[in-house]
Amino acid sequence: MTRTAVPVLAAAAVAALATGCSHNPGYFPYLIPGGPIRQTHAKPGGLGYFRNFDPKAVRLVVTPGQQVSAPLGAPVVLVGSVLDRDDQPRRSRRIEWLLDGPGHIIEADESGVFPGRGYKVDNKYAVTYTNYFTKTITRGNTDPGDDVILAPGQTFCVVSSSVPGETVVTAYAPEVFNWDCGRVAVRITWGEGRFIFPPPAIVRSGSEHTLTTAVNLSAAEAVPSGYRIRYRVLDGAPAVLVSRGGSGTGASLSGTGAKEAETFTDANGEAAVRIVQQTPRPGKTRVAVEVVKPPEPGGTGPGTVVGRRETVIEWAEPKLNLGIEAPPTAGVNGPFPVTVALDNEAAVDSRAARVHISLSDGATLDRSDPPPSRQDATGTLTFELPPVPARAKQEVSLQVRPARLGTVTVSAEAVTADGLQASGRATTRVEQGRLQLLTEAPGTALVGDAIPFKFAVSNAGLAPAENVVVWAHLDDGLKAGTSQNPVELAAGNLAPGQTKVLDLSLVAAAPGRFAVRANATADGGLAASAPAVAVDVRRAELAATVTGPRLAYLHQEFDWTVTVRNTGEATVSDVVVRGSVPAEARVKSVTDGGRVGSASVEWHLPELRAGEQRTFRVTAEAVKLADRAAFSVRVSGEATAARTVQTRAEAAVAVIGTPALSLELATPPGLVEVGRRAAFQVRVKNQGTVSARDVEVTAFVPPELRPLRAWGAADGRVEGSGRVVFPPVAELRPGGTLTCTIEVEAVRAGDARFRSEVRAAHLTAPLREEQAARVTGR
């Protein structure tokens, strides 16, 4: 039996005991009883309470909508979900439900496992948690069409009311840090019908507005007529209620005077009255609306109030401001923009307006949008503007051309059809602009690199400079991305005091000293020039060579010499010389502090000035036969922060096998008598895999013997002190034998010690052999 089965069996036993001790049938309670639910805190303690302890919870949404109408006693299912930044629902997030007004919380989502289950504290407050899995809420009938499906990340609360009125259910997600996103209020209007109350409205003061309430009943009633709608002015700005069919303000009044009116719904279920403000006065009027259901057929009495709502009428009047936007300064050579704006700050529309605009100091209108309706002899411009909507504006855009240096004043006055007035003015100083130009470039550059030039053009005058252009004249040897010379750089318009920096990238293909001369122009004959700026263009270049033997014997040491030279005109810094050692060689030592790796050698130089040369040596040992073992070198360095120069070189060596020479000295047999002749033989045999080169045989004859002659591959040469030298043999092939014979005469009795030596190109020490011969007297 597994451990997980034990709690299940224990729960089943408890369920069985509970069944046996109660009068409920055997299938109740469920396998695991509901048990108590522990209420928990919504937020963590300590500093976490004041922080965004759940950053993934971003927004709370509740369906259906924020305005719901429902029949009395009907259950309304509210579904809530906590979303993240990607609008994805989050699981196991807490939502609290608070009910205000008539009605009760019937049921809250208690799904889950203790202690993380939802719970209902009382009829006005409940707590639920969003689910992990999809669930279906059924109303217990056979109609699946009214089921509510909860997706993962959703939870629910059911409310109902048997009393007509309005209930506000506030859903609160404590894990959402932003208060504006973590609270949702849902208004539920309870009644037998669905009522549409008049919404709040903003109305021009001194006018009137129609309040309409609609009753949309169920299909059980033939017509929605017979309901009484009661309107009552509660407080606020003075206003009276008038029936829709009444004329003036004193007709068809009912109730307690103009503060209250009643009307019956018509065949369409609508009942309307007019609210009239007899004396214009800004402010807000609060109006209560009640829906009264008539008594049942045969019944008596005033009826039953089944719906209530308040609405607000805000009485407002247009508030116009006239503003003029004009630049503080302008140039004398072109028009400058002016905008005349008629702004309505109020929440109601204004009447049509007439705007008069005048220009001073001889200035004239170049063009405008819209065009003026007329212009009188004094030059005053008249514009006819339509009504200005609430919180909107009407604009007139003008291009004004000054006549001379000085000031231009633009004056405007607006008058609406209902007598509202506004005025304004703006002054622009007309002056001459003044250009300044500065060129900047690096003092040195490298061949082939991009050379950044910067041109700072400024408007040092008090008037704008328009259509500013910088012209860059290039020396031969400098190239831009265009074939034009001079190069045109557009700066556009410059306000007074404004500076624009224009970039131009140039390239030099050869070393030398090259200059750029720049000037700037603008409308109205404005001009400026900058001193020529020269750049010394240098070549950055490295060269490397590697020298070494072309042939090396196996296990023979040899040297590679690396030479690095700066052949350019610019200093190269952070120079790295890296050599790759072939597998057929092993590095024994390096000079100048080089670093030896597993198959590489490396030197670092802080810099290598122009013309400077450095030489390094690598001593290696041939460890493997190869027709070609290449030692390659890569040299790199920084000419500038963005420019790297490099070069390569290599040298190859052939590693061949080592000759194996053996030396054998043959003496005459027996004794040698004084006065007789004898012969000694020196045999040199190559037992290796390659030829031995420059093989040289030397014999040393003792005093008891006198050398007479010597022969072999060539005749030997007898020198003083008994030394016999044979000419070197250029090559002794593998398996070959070199035999040298020395004929001697015995001249003195004694033990004669005959010695021979062999030298070769591959030998670091000669081969030696010595034999004794006995010389006797007669």
Secondary structure, 3 states (H helix, E strand, C coil): CCCCHHHHHHHHHHHHHHHHCCCCCCCCCCCCCCCCCCCCCCCCCHHHHHCCCCCCCCEEEEECCCEEEECCCCCEEEEEEEECCCCCECCCCEEEEEEECCCEEEEECCCCCCCCCCEEEECCEEEEECCCCCEEECCCCCCHHHCEEECCCEEEEEEECCCCEEEEEEEECCCCCCCCCCEEEEEEEECCCEEECCCCEEEECCCEEEEEEEEECCCCCCCCCCCEEEEEEEEECCCEEEECCCCCCCCCCCCCCCCEEEEECCCCCEEEEEEECCCCCCEEEEEEEEEEECCCCCCCCCCEEEEEEEEEEEEECCCEEEEEECCCEEECCCCEEEEEEEEECCCCCCCCEEEEEEECCCCEEEEEECCCCEECCCCCEEEEECCCCCCEEEEEEEEEECCCCEEEEEEEEEEECCCCEEEEEEEEEEECCCEEEEEECCCEEECCCEEEEEEEEEECCCCCEEEEEEEEEECCCEECCCCCCCEEEEEEEECCCCEEEEEEEEEECCCEEEEEEEEEEEHHHEEEEEEEEEEEEECCCEEEEEECCCEEECCCEEEEEEEEEECCCCCEEEEEEEEECCCCEEEEEECCCCEECCCEEEEEEEEECCCCEEEEEEEEEECCCEEEEEEEEEEEEEEECCEEEEEEEEEEEEEECCCCEEEEEECCCCCEECCCEEEEEEEEEECCCCCEEEEEEEEECCCCEEEEEEECCCCCEECHHHEEECCCEEEECCCCEEEEEEEEEECCCEEEEEEEEEECCCCCCCEEEEEEEEEECC
